[in-house]
């Protein structure tokens, strides 16, 4: 593409409606958006649409990697991982402080997410104007379906992180298109997520699963998103239907054998995968470790890995790791295959948050796929592990949760036991009461999906409409290390929406129609 075309492309993506201003684009596209086409004159062919969508996936990869947002949002608050790197890292699981100094760009700022949405809006607006003859059979619908899926997925992340956010469904192609909007309620955002994901599913056939390599939006990914979004709406009857629509698609999906689950992070086309974000260095997707920036600038692959899990890795002690006591609490059954599949001991050392007690420490193995760009000298290490957004085990466990909410506890236990049996720990006892069973379902999600960006959102999904801890259907102290209900100085954290992350001040300062989440006023 000519240089002037690239400049126009970047300019189009930097017109953010929520900020009512131009955002600096210096080195903005961390993963080069090859062949992107955002100017009006470029929307003439299928390749233009494919190029724009490639840009959306690249922007999504950048958004979840920046300051380890994927990990910090979904896993760090739970308290299963610990760190020796001070309060900037540990307060998030010690006290539920989401201030996260030095990581605000990825954790608190939603600019990256509106860039994804703007590209999706452009594709949704421009693709119908391109003649059908410019596409292969079924291609136009599939590409449109991917755009609806990516818009839905971006808004789903945003509303789980910040709750009420500005809703924008029109592209910003020129400065005149930019408009300032106040926040739309999370209920309305979720309605759009469901509507968009339904459109995505209807536009794509089951062929899209294999054709996409599970690396692009596909019918199964849209249905998995629908299962999650409707569960977030507390519409568990629909969530069950959507979950089953994926689970029953046995031609495309199957659980991997116990002890081999880590293959989903190496092999995008593993049959357990539904939708993954690849980080292949050969396709300019990988990221490296910058010692000058350190962990604050690295993705979760560098955050959780030790040189025990990958020889040549720059350090032994991961930024976040699991110690012996926490590993034992998480995998209380010694026969659990996931202990050794997911974790490996790297040393006996001090655990700062436990008064420097010396104990066995374990690194997570899920994200231990790397490549050296300088193969002769083992230099310039690049992260290549897939980031798994949805996989079959997740949807089976979500089905179990849906069945519990529908008062079908026996069936919920059966679904749960599918994952337990795969893990080598056998079926759960039938003597458990409903509250204990519900807690066990969410604990099983933590055991199975640890490090995959789900655990904290699982709790948010189950508490965000609750008025007090008495309404929680589970034992919260079993699942998280700080009080979900009580905040600083005894404040009512639930009522003040303190389960959401604070909104970055730059987002608030550029849009006076927005206000900070009540719990974080005066704290951030």
ZAGU-544987 format. One record per residue (C-alpha): x negated, y, z negated. Coordinates in steps of 0.5 Angstrom, whole numbers, plus 500, padded with zeros to 3 digits. Each point is the difference from the previous one (the first is absolute). Layout:
<rs>
XYZ
...
</rs>
This chain:
<rs>
500500500
497507502
498504494
506505500
505495500
497497494
500507497
507501502
502493496
496502494
504507500
507496501
498496494
498505495
507504501
503498493
507502499
499499492
494505500
503506504
493501502
494497505
496495496
492499501
499495505
492500499
498492500
508499499
500493504
496496496
501494504
500503507
507500504
498498507
504502505
505503496
505504504
504506496
501505505
506501504
497499507
497493498
506496498
501497507
498492499
500495495
493501499
501507497
505497495
495494498
495505499
504504496
502494496
493498499
499507497
505499495
497493498
493504499
503505496
504495496
493496499
497507498
506502495
499493496
493500500
499508498
497500492
503492500
507503500
503493501
496497494
501506495
508500502
501493500
495497495
496504496
506502495
501493498
494499496
498493502
494503503
495504496
494505501
494502497
500507504
503504495
507504499
500502507
501493502
503497493
505505498
505497505
501494497
498502493
506505499
503500507
497507501
500501508
496506500
494496504
495506500
496500507
505495503
506505501
499501508
502493500
504498494
504507499
500503507
506498505
497503506
497494503
507497500
503505504
495499505
502493501
508503500
498505505
497495505
506495499
505506501
497502507
500493502
507499498
502507504
496499506
500493502
507500502
499505505
495496503
503496506
501492499
496498506
494503496
500494495
500492501
506497498
502501493
494504498
504507500
504497494
494497497
496506500
506504497
501495495
493501497
501507500
506500496
497494495
494505499
504506498
504495495
494497497
497507499
506503497
500494496
493501497
502507499
506499496
497495496
494504498
504507499
507499500
504506503
496502507
501505506
504496505
497502507
503496506
498504506
493501503
496506499
497502507
499507499
500505495
507502501
502493498
497501493
505501495
500500492
504495497
502498492
500493498
505495502
502495494
497493500
507497501
501504507
492498502
502493498
506500505
496503505
495494499
505495501
503503506
493501503
498493498
507497503
499504507
493497500
502493499
506500505
495503505
495495499
501492502
496494496
495500505
497507498
498496494
494496504
500505505
498506495
495495497
503502493
496506501
506505502
507501499
504494501
507497499
498496494
496506497
506504501
504495496
495499494
501508500
507499499
500495495
495505496
504506501
507497499
497497493
498507498
507503502
502494495
504497505
498493499
505497504
497503506
493499498
501492499
503500508
494504502
495496496
503493503
500503507
493500499
499493496
504496505
496502506
496494499
498501507
496506499
498499492
498495495
496500494
492499500
498494496
498501493
493502499
500503507
504506499
494505501
500498507
506506501
495505499
495497505
505498505
505505502
504494504
500496494
507497500
502503493
498507502
506504503
497507500
493502499
495506501
494497503
493503499
496497506
493504501
500497507
506504501
498507497
504498494
495499494
498504495
493501496
498501493
497507499
495500494
500508500
508500499
500493496
506497498
505506501
499500508
500492501
506496501
502494496
496495503
494504497
503501494
501493498
495496503
493497497
494498503
501493497
506500505
496503506
493499500
497507502
506504497
497506496
501499493
502494495
505503496
506502504
504507498
506496498
499493497
504495496
497497493
501493497
505502496
505503505
498495505
503495495
506504498
501501508
499492501
502497494
500493503
493498501
502496506
502506504
497500507
500507500
495501495
494497504
503502507
501508498
495501495
492498498
496501494
494505502
497501493
501500492
500508498
504505496
507502501
500508498
508500499
499494495
494504496
495497504
501493499
496495504
504495504
500497506
502505506
503498507
501503506
506499505
498496506
506502505
496506503
493497501
500500508
494504502
496501506
493504501
500504506
492500499
500492500
492500501
499504494
507498496
501508500
507504500
505495497
507501503
506498497
504495504
505497495
508500503
504505495
506495500
507504499
505495500
499492500
504494499
499499493
502507498
507499504
501494496
499503493
504506502
505495502
500497493
500507497
507501504
503494498
499501493
503507501
506496503
501496494
497494503
494498496
500493502
499501507
495506498
496495496
500495506
497506504
495502495
498492500
498500507
494505499
498497493
500493503
495503506
496502494
499494497
504501493
507497502
507502498
502504495
504498494
508500500
500502493
498507501
505506499
502505505
495506498
494495499
502497507
500507503
493502496
497494503
503501507
496507500
494497497
500495505
500506505
494502496
496494500
501499508
500507503
495503495
496505504
505500505
503507498
507497498
499499492
502507498
505501505
503494498
501504493
503506503
505496504
503497494
500507495
501506505
507500498
500498493
501505494
496496495
496494499
506496497
502500507
494497503
502492502
492498498
495501494
496506503
495499495
498493503
500503507
496507499
495503495
504506498
507503498
504501506
505503496
496505495
495505503
496505497
502503493
506495500
503503506
505496504
496498506
506496503
504507500
495504502
498495506
493499498
500493503
498504507
494503501
499508500
500504506
494503503
500508498
498501508
507497502
503504495
497507501
501499507
507499499
504504495
506496501
497494496
499499493
495496496
503493497
502502493
496496496
494502503
501508499
495503496
496493501
497501507
</rs>
